[in-house]
Amino acid sequence: MQVDLKDWLLRSFTEPRAVARELMALNLPNAARFQAMVLVVVMSAILGTLAQMVFTVITKLDLGELTSPLMVVGLQASLLLYGAFAMSFVGQRAGGKGSYADALLLLTWIEFVLMIGQVIQVVLMVFFPISATIMSLLLVGLMFFLLVQFTMELHGFTNPLAVAVGVILTFLGSALIAGIVLVSTGLVQMPTTPMPS
């Protein structure tokens, strides 16, 4: 199958399930899937740092020190790896047939699409700073839309509403578990209320 990134990118908005089907049909080796994930994550981290710098210059707001790109890479890679696990595991428990490897590939593609959106966001930010917030909301909506559509294609589901609810519940459950782990390991400190004297 001939790879046409531009065609896939455009059809991700109009035919997301077809794009997901074609991505999975590539049957890429696992090494290639992980390499693609690392490449996209690194590019996204660099772009995110650039966007933060542009926003600081334009708004003249002191946002403190820039987030380390290496930290961003590690965080995003961890989220994609865990997201692929959740996407495949939860879907399989609901009767789906998708694999972890395909889930990782689809999430990597979603990250790539969002990265292109970030490029547009940075360009718009230069001329219309207020557009940064609007574009961020649009990208969140696009991420949710693609996640639902790709999950349906990955597992062979046909009910978008049920998948959407499943995605939301999985996200909330994952956030709760992450919060418990972070607090219990001491990585995040719970605020304490001072005792009255």
Contacts in CASP RR format, 6 or more apart in sequence:
PFRMAT RR
TARGET T0000
AUTHOR 0000-0000-0000
METHOD contacts of the structure
MODEL  1
MQVDLKDWLLRSFTEPRAVARELMALNLPNAARFQAMVLVVVMSAILGTL
AQMVFTVITKLDLGELTSPLMVVGLQASLLLYGAFAMSFVGQRAGGKGSY
ADALLLLTWIEFVLMIGQVIQVVLMVFFPISATIMSLLLVGLMFFLLVQF
TMELHGFTNPLAVAVGVILTFLGSALIAGIVLVSTGLVQMPTTPMPS
1 22 0 8 1.000
1 25 0 8 1.000
1 26 0 8 1.000
3 26 0 8 1.000
8 19 0 8 1.000
8 22 0 8 1.000
8 23 0 8 1.000
8 109 0 8 1.000
9 112 0 8 1.000
9 113 0 8 1.000
9 116 0 8 1.000
11 18 0 8 1.000
11 19 0 8 1.000
12 19 0 8 1.000
12 109 0 8 1.000
12 113 0 8 1.000
12 146 0 8 1.000
13 142 0 8 1.000
16 145 0 8 1.000
16 146 0 8 1.000
16 149 0 8 1.000
16 150 0 8 1.000
16 153 0 8 1.000
17 149 0 8 1.000
17 150 0 8 1.000
17 152 0 8 1.000
17 153 0 8 1.000
19 109 0 8 1.000
20 106 0 8 1.000
20 109 0 8 1.000
20 149 0 8 1.000
20 150 0 8 1.000
20 153 0 8 1.000
20 154 0 8 1.000
21 153 0 8 1.000
23 105 0 8 1.000
23 106 0 8 1.000
23 109 0 8 1.000
24 102 0 8 1.000
24 105 0 8 1.000
24 106 0 8 1.000
24 153 0 8 1.000
24 154 0 8 1.000
26 105 0 8 1.000
28 36 0 8 1.000
28 105 0 8 1.000
30 101 0 8 1.000
33 101 0 8 1.000
33 104 0 8 1.000
33 105 0 8 1.000
33 108 0 8 1.000
34 104 0 8 1.000
36 105 0 8 1.000
36 108 0 8 1.000
37 77 0 8 1.000
37 80 0 8 1.000
37 81 0 8 1.000
37 104 0 8 1.000
37 107 0 8 1.000
37 108 0 8 1.000
37 111 0 8 1.000
38 77 0 8 1.000
40 108 0 8 1.000
40 111 0 8 1.000
40 112 0 8 1.000
40 115 0 8 1.000
41 73 0 8 1.000
41 74 0 8 1.000
41 76 0 8 1.000
41 77 0 8 1.000
41 80 0 8 1.000
41 111 0 8 1.000
42 73 0 8 1.000
43 115 0 8 1.000
44 72 0 8 1.000
44 76 0 8 1.000
44 111 0 8 1.000
44 114 0 8 1.000
44 115 0 8 1.000
44 118 0 8 1.000
45 69 0 8 1.000
45 70 0 8 1.000
45 72 0 8 1.000
45 73 0 8 1.000
45 76 0 8 1.000
46 69 0 8 1.000
47 115 0 8 1.000
47 118 0 8 1.000
47 119 0 8 1.000
47 122 0 8 1.000
48 72 0 8 1.000
48 118 0 8 1.000
49 66 0 8 1.000
49 67 0 8 1.000
49 69 0 8 1.000
49 72 0 8 1.000
50 122 0 8 1.000
51 118 0 8 1.000
51 121 0 8 1.000
51 122 0 8 1.000
51 125 0 8 1.000
51 132 0 8 1.000
52 63 0 8 1.000
52 66 0 8 1.000
52 67 0 8 1.000
53 66 0 8 1.000
54 122 0 8 1.000
54 125 0 8 1.000
54 126 0 8 1.000
55 61 0 8 1.000
55 63 0 8 1.000
55 125 0 8 1.000
55 129 0 8 1.000
55 132 0 8 1.000
56 62 0 8 1.000
56 63 0 8 1.000
58 125 0 8 1.000
58 126 0 8 1.000
58 129 0 8 1.000
59 129 0 8 1.000
76 111 0 8 1.000
80 104 0 8 1.000
80 107 0 8 1.000
80 108 0 8 1.000
80 111 0 8 1.000
81 104 0 8 1.000
82 174 0 8 1.000
83 103 0 8 1.000
83 107 0 8 1.000
83 174 0 8 1.000
84 100 0 8 1.000
84 103 0 8 1.000
84 104 0 8 1.000
84 107 0 8 1.000
85 100 0 8 1.000
85 103 0 8 1.000
86 170 0 8 1.000
86 174 0 8 1.000
87 103 0 8 1.000
87 106 0 8 1.000
87 107 0 8 1.000
87 147 0 8 1.000
87 151 0 8 1.000
87 154 0 8 1.000
87 170 0 8 1.000
88 98 0 8 1.000
88 99 0 8 1.000
88 100 0 8 1.000
88 102 0 8 1.000
88 103 0 8 1.000
88 154 0 8 1.000
89 100 0 8 1.000
90 166 0 8 1.000
90 170 0 8 1.000
91 98 0 8 1.000
91 151 0 8 1.000
91 154 0 8 1.000
91 155 0 8 1.000
91 157 0 8 1.000
92 98 0 8 1.000
92 155 0 8 1.000
94 155 0 8 1.000
94 157 0 8 1.000
94 166 0 8 1.000
95 155 0 8 1.000
96 155 0 8 1.000
96 156 0 8 1.000
96 157 0 8 1.000
97 155 0 8 1.000
97 156 0 8 1.000
98 154 0 8 1.000
98 155 0 8 1.000
98 156 0 8 1.000
102 154 0 8 1.000
103 154 0 8 1.000
106 150 0 8 1.000
106 153 0 8 1.000
106 154 0 8 1.000
107 150 0 8 1.000
109 150 0 8 1.000
110 143 0 8 1.000
110 146 0 8 1.000
110 147 0 8 1.000
110 150 0 8 1.000
113 142 0 8 1.000
113 146 0 8 1.000
114 139 0 8 1.000
114 142 0 8 1.000
114 143 0 8 1.000
117 135 0 8 1.000
117 139 0 8 1.000
118 139 0 8 1.000
120 135 0 8 1.000
121 131 0 8 1.000
121 132 0 8 1.000
121 135 0 8 1.000
121 136 0 8 1.000
121 139 0 8 1.000
124 131 0 8 1.000
124 132 0 8 1.000
124 135 0 8 1.000
125 131 0 8 1.000
125 132 0 8 1.000
125 135 0 8 1.000
144 164 0 8 1.000
144 167 0 8 1.000
147 167 0 8 1.000
148 160 0 8 1.000
148 163 0 8 1.000
148 164 0 8 1.000
148 167 0 8 1.000
149 160 0 8 1.000
151 157 0 8 1.000
151 163 0 8 1.000
151 167 0 8 1.000
152 158 0 8 1.000
152 160 0 8 1.000
152 163 0 8 1.000
157 163 0 8 1.000
179 188 0 8 1.000
182 188 0 8 1.000
183 189 0 8 1.000
183 190 0 8 1.000
END
